[in-house]
C-alpha cells in the first residue's frame, strides 16, 4: 500500500513537533534541577556510573527485541507508561494487555527497532527509534517512536512514549485479529 507523500510529511511534522516539544520541556526541567548540584560541585542527579548502567540495560533490551525476544522484560511490574496524547497504564500487565498487544498481535514479524538517537541523564534514558515489521495482512508497518524512560535498579519505572498514533490506528482498523 503506497502512502500519500503529503500524509507522510504531515505525520513527520506532527511527530517531530511533539517530540521536540517534549524534549524541550524535559531539557528545561533537567537544566533547572541540575543547576544547584552543579554549583555545589556535584555531578547532578544520579550516582556515578548510573548513566552507563542504564544505557547498557536499554541497549541490551533493544538487542533482545531485535533478536526475537521481548523488549518489555525491562519493565518494572509497577511501571507507569504514558502514551503522550493517548492514555496512561499503571502496571506492566495492563500496558502489555491493552497498550502493546493491539499492535503486536497484528504483526507477522518481530517489530525491528532501529535506534536513531539515545541520551542519558542520571536515571533517565531517552531513545528515539524507528519500528518496522510486516503486519499479518502482508503490509509493512512503520512507526517512529521516542521513549523517555526513568530507570531504577535496571528496570523502567516510568515512561513517556511519543509515537505516530495515526499509523497505529490504521494498523488496528485494517488488520482484524483472528
Helices and strands as residue ranges (DSSP letters): H 5-39, H 50-66, G 71-74, E 75-83, E 88-89, H 92-94, I 95-100, H 101-104, E 112-121, E 124-134, E 140-152, E 155-163, H 165-174
